[in-house]
């Protein structure tokens, strides 16, 4: 975004509170959406869409959910993977119990089950915070993962213990199952992620978001000015878990096509947490940046050596990925704790070379 913001005046409250108050911002987001909705489905191959774009969008949505809790409210959580699992298992049960209801309805409704469980495990946040809250959410992670394995009702008593995604259609087109094309699933995931990102942007810019940030900055001062800490923290846990639950349902039903309980283990929670750290705490665009870097970087590390005529073994690529991601996390924590989002904001301020409007 190489332009000047000076000269673009707001004459109404609605214009001042707009998500994209600058003209060039609206043009830029329009171009991005046009590329995502039109260009990629037409020109992208199945590998790009199914192995890169769909998981990138799923993890970006999960990172937004964790960022709402950790970045905007200041409550550390290590149970993201478990809350994603709740959404996946809830969607599976709803789909099998009510097979005639549109699958997308249950994908969204699964987030409410995750939100309820997230609010339940968020109750200790009124008394504890920091490391102790992280341990409490870690306990939730292990307990919920145990439920995914030891409660056969959740996976309909399948002998494999896995979720088996049934085939469902939307307007006559298969969106889940073996016959669903990568382009169809990508467009469905993109639509859900775009709408939920827009909702999150309005939430964090409104009254609810301001209360979250007040609690993050200093909870005692927030309570003194009349903010109810329990209500605010439970709302953050519920909204965060809702986003993670929808992301988990999208992961299983529109990406994997089936999953076991190990998909939602502690590694998944750390995976999403790394995205938030590198992308930037308290930034929605940082969630997308972190998801792109963490998920797409291993793909680049695998493809780049082969393109240069230097094929590497899979184990070597795996080691390089862990080393690179670890170095990035340490580097951002030491040099720029606000992550890629902060660098993006600094770049916007320094690179003002577009003369219109002045």
C-alpha positions in Angstrom: 0.0 0.0 0.0 2.2 2.8 -1.4 0.0 5.9 -1.0 -0.6 8.9 1.2 -3.6 9.0 3.6 -3.5 12.8 4.0 -6.5 14.5 2.4 -9.0 11.7 2.9 -11.4 13.3 5.4 -14.2 11.6 7.3 -17.4 13.6 7.7 -19.6 10.9 9.4 -19.2 8.5 12.3 -19.8 5.6 10.0 -17.0 6.7 7.7 -14.6 7.1 10.6 -15.5 3.6 12.0 -15.3 1.8 8.7 -13.2 -1.3 8.5 -11.3 0.2 5.5 -11.6 4.0 5.8 -8.9 4.7 3.2 -9.8 4.5 -0.5 -6.7 2.6 -1.5 -7.3 0.1 1.2 -10.7 -0.7 -0.3 -9.2 -1.0 -3.7 -6.5 -3.3 -2.4 -8.9 -5.6 -0.6 -11.1 -5.7 -3.7 -8.1 -6.8 -5.8 -7.1 -9.5 -3.3 -10.7 -10.9 -3.1 -10.9 -10.8 -6.9 -7.7 -12.8 -7.2 -8.8 -15.2 -4.4 -12.3 -15.8 -5.8 -11.7 -15.6 -9.5 -8.1 -15.9 -10.6 -6.9 -18.8 -8.4 -9.9 -21.1 -9.1 -9.4 -20.5 -12.8 -5.6 -20.7 -13.0 -4.5 -22.7 -10.0 -3.9 -26.5 -10.2 -5.2 -29.0 -7.7 -2.0 -29.1 -5.7 -2.0 -25.3 -5.2 -5.6 -25.2 -4.2 -5.9 -28.5 -2.2 -2.4 -28.6 -0.5 -1.6 -25.0 -0.1 -4.6 -22.6 -0.2 -7.2 -24.6 1.7 -5.0 -25.5 4.7 -3.6 -21.9 4.7 -7.1 -20.5 5.0 -8.0 -23.1 7.7 -5.0 -22.3 9.8 -5.5 -18.5 9.3 -9.0 -18.9 10.8 -7.7 -20.8 13.7 -4.9 -18.2 14.2 -7.6 -15.5 14.2 -9.4 -17.4 17.0 -6.3 -17.7 19.1 -5.3 -14.1 18.4 -8.7 -12.9 19.8 -7.9 -14.6 23.0 -4.1 -14.1 23.3 -3.5 -11.0 21.2 -6.5 -8.9 22.0 -7.4 -10.1 25.5 -4.0 -11.1 26.8 -5.0 -14.6 27.9 -2.6 -17.3 26.9 -4.1 -20.6 25.7 -2.5 -23.9 24.8 -5.7 -25.7 24.0 -6.4 -24.5 20.5 -6.0 -28.0 19.0 -8.6 -29.4 21.4 -11.1 -26.7 20.6 -10.6 -27.4 16.9 -11.3 -31.0 17.6 -14.6 -30.1 19.4 -15.8 -28.4 16.3 -14.8 -31.3 14.1 -16.5 -33.9 16.3 -19.6 -31.8 16.8 -19.9 -31.3 13.1 -19.6 -35.0 12.5 -22.3 -35.9 15.1 -24.7 -33.2 13.8 -24.1 -34.4 10.2 -24.9 -38.0 11.1 -27.9 -37.3 13.3 -29.4 -34.8 10.9 -28.2 -35.9 7.4 -30.8 -33.8 5.5 -29.5 -30.5 6.8 -27.0 -28.6 4.7 -23.4 -29.5 5.7 -22.4 -25.8 5.8 -25.0 -25.1 8.5 -23.4 -27.7 10.8 -19.9 -26.5 10.0 -20.9 -23.1 11.4 -23.1 -24.5 14.2 -20.2 -26.7 15.4 -18.4 -23.5 16.5 -21.1 -22.9 19.1 -20.4 -26.3 20.8 -16.7 -25.3 20.9 -17.6 -21.9 22.2 -19.6 -23.5 25.1 -16.7 -25.7 26.1 -14.2 -22.9 25.7 -16.2 -20.7 28.0 -16.4 -23.5 30.5 -12.6 -23.9 30.6 -12.3 -20.1 30.6 -13.9 -19.9 34.1 -10.5 -20.1 35.9 -9.3 -17.0 34.0 -11.0 -14.8 36.6 -8.7 -16.1 39.3 -5.5 -17.0 37.4 -3.6 -15.7 34.5 -0.2 -16.0 32.7 1.6 -19.2 33.2 -1.1 -20.7 35.4 -3.8 -20.0 32.9 -1.6 -21.6 30.2 -1.4 -24.7 32.4 -5.2 -24.8 32.9 -5.8 -24.7 29.1 -3.1 -27.3 28.6 -5.1 -29.5 31.0 -8.1 -28.9 28.8 -6.1 -30.0 25.8 -5.2 -33.3 27.4 -8.7 -33.9 28.8 -10.5 -33.2 25.6 -8.0 -35.3 23.5 -8.6 -38.2 26.0 -12.4 -37.8 25.3 -11.8 -37.9 21.6 -10.1 -41.3 22.0 -12.0 -42.9 24.9 -15.6 -41.8 24.1 -16.8 -44.0 21.2 -20.0 -42.2 20.9 -18.2 -39.2 19.5 -17.0 -41.2 16.4 -20.1 -43.3 16.2 -18.4 -46.4 17.5 -16.3 -46.8 14.4 -13.7 -49.6 14.7 -11.0 -47.3 13.4 -11.8 -44.6 15.9 -11.7 -42.0 13.1 -14.2 -39.5 11.7 -15.4 -40.5 8.3 -16.7 -37.6 6.3 -19.9 -38.4 4.4 -20.6 -37.0 1.0 -22.8 -33.9 1.0 -23.9 -31.5 -1.8 -24.6 -27.8 -2.1 -26.8 -26.6 -5.0 -26.2 -30.0 -6.6 -22.4 -29.8 -6.3 -20.5 -32.2 -3.9 -18.7 -30.2 -1.2 -17.6 -33.1 1.0 -16.6 -36.6 0.2 -14.5 -38.2 -2.5 -16.3 -36.7 -5.4 -15.9 -33.1 -4.2 -13.5 -31.1 -6.4 -10.7 -29.1 -4.9 -12.0 -25.8 -6.4 -15.5 -26.3 -4.9 -14.1 -27.0 -1.4 -11.7 -24.0 -1.7 -14.4 -21.6 -2.6 -16.6 -22.8 0.3 -13.7 -22.4 2.7 -12.7 -19.0 1.3 -16.2 -17.7 1.7 -16.5 -18.8 5.3 -13.1 -17.4 6.2 -13.7 -14.1 4.5 -17.1 -13.6 6.2 -15.7 -14.6 9.6 -12.7 -12.4 9.2 -15.0 -9.4 8.4 -17.0 -10.3 11.6 -13.9 -10.5 13.7 -12.7 -7.1 12.3 -15.9 -5.5 13.4 -15.8 -7.1 16.8 -12.2 -6.0 17.6 -13.0 -2.4 16.4 -16.2 -2.1 18.4 -17.2 -2.0 22.1 -16.4 -5.7 22.7 -12.9 -5.4 21.2 -12.2 -2.3 23.3 -13.1 -4.1 26.5 -10.8 -7.0 25.4 -7.9 -4.7 24.9 -8.6 -2.9 28.1 -8.3 -6.2 30.0 -5.2 -7.1 28.1 -3.5 -3.8 29.0 -4.4 -3.8 32.7 -7.2 -5.8 34.0 -7.3 -4.0 37.4 -7.7 -0.7 35.7 -10.4 -2.1 33.4 -12.4 -3.3 36.3 -12.1 0.0 38.0 -13.7 1.8 35.0 -16.6 -0.6 35.1 -15.6 -3.5 32.8 -16.8 -6.8 34.1 -13.8 -9.1 34.0 -15.6 -12.4 34.1 -18.0 -11.5 31.3 -15.3 -10.0 29.2 -12.9 -13.0 29.6 -15.6 -15.6 29.0 -16.7 -13.7 25.9 -13.1 -13.8 24.6 -12.8 -17.5 25.3 -16.2 -18.2 23.7 -15.5 -16.2 20.5 -12.0 -17.6 20.2 -13.2 -21.2 20.7 -16.0 -20.6 18.2 -13.5 -19.6 15.5 -11.2 -22.5 16.4 -14.2 -24.9 16.3 -15.2 -23.8 12.8 -11.6 -24.1 11.7 -11.5 -27.6 13.0 -14.7 -28.6 11.1 -13.4 -27.0 7.9 -10.1 -28.9 8.4 -11.7 -32.3 8.6 -14.7 -31.9 6.3 -13.2 -29.7 3.5 -9.5 -30.6 3.6 -8.6 -34.0 5.2 -11.9 -35.8 4.4 -11.5 -37.7 7.6 -9.4 -37.6 10.8 -8.3 -39.3 14.0 -7.9 -37.8 17.4 -4.1 -37.4 17.0 -4.8 -34.6 14.5 -5.9 -32.4 17.4 -3.0 -33.1 19.8 -0.8 -30.6 21.6 1.4 -30.2 18.5 -1.5 -28.6 16.7 -2.0 -26.1 19.5 1.7 -25.1 19.4 1.5 -24.9 15.6 -1.3 -22.3 15.7 0.4 -20.5 18.6 3.6 -20.1 16.5 1.5 -18.6 13.7 0.2 -16.0 16.1 3.6 -15.2 17.5 5.3 -14.7 14.1 2.3 -13.0 12.5 1.8 -10.6 15.3 -0.3 -10.4 18.5 -3.4 -8.3 18.2 -3.5 -8.3 14.5 -5.9 -10.0 12.1 -3.7 -9.5 9.1 -0.8 -10.9 11.2 -2.8 -14.1 11.6 -2.9 -14.5 7.8 0.8 -13.7 7.6 1.8 -16.1 10.3 -0.3 -18.9 8.8 1.3 -18.2 5.3 4.8 -18.3 6.7 4.5 -21.3 9.0 2.5 -23.5 6.7 3.9 -22.5 3.2 7.5 -22.3 4.4 8.0 -26.1 4.6 6.5 -26.4 1.1 9.0 -23.9 -0.2 11.8 -25.7 1.6 10.9 -28.9 -0.1 10.3 -27.5 -3.6 13.2 -24.9 -3.8 16.1 -27.4 -3.6 14.6 -29.6 -6.3 14.0 -26.6 -8.5 17.6 -25.7 -8.1 18.8 -29.2 -8.9 19.7 -29.9 -5.3 17.3 -32.6 -4.1 17.3 -33.1 -0.3 16.1 -36.0 1.7 12.7 -35.7 3.5 14.5 -36.0 6.9 16.8 -33.1 6.0 13.9 -30.9 4.9 12.1 -31.7 8.2 15.2 -30.7 10.2 15.5 -27.5 8.1 11.9 -26.6 8.7 12.2 -27.0 12.5 15.4 -25.0 12.6 14.0 -22.2 10.4 10.7 -21.9 12.3 12.5 -22.0 15.7 14.9 -19.3 14.5 12.0 -17.1 13.3 10.2 -17.4 16.6 13.2 -16.5 18.6 14.1 -13.7 16.2 10.7 -12.1 16.3 10.4 -12.4 20.1 13.8 -10.7 20.5 13.8 -8.1 17.7 10.1 -7.5 16.9 7.6 -9.0 19.4 4.7 -7.6 17.4 5.6 -9.9 14.5 5.1 -9.4 10.8 2.1 -7.2 11.3 4.3 -4.6 13.0 6.8 -4.7 10.1 3.9 -4.3 7.7 2.7 -1.2 9.6 6.2 0.3 9.6 6.5 -0.3 5.9 3.2 1.4 5.2 4.5 4.5 7.0 7.9 4.7 5.3 6.9 3.8 1.8 4.5 6.5 1.0 5.4 7.1 -2.7 2.0 7.1 -4.3 1.2 10.9 -4.8 -2.6 10.6 -4.8 -4.3 11.8 -2.8 -1.7 14.2 -1.2 
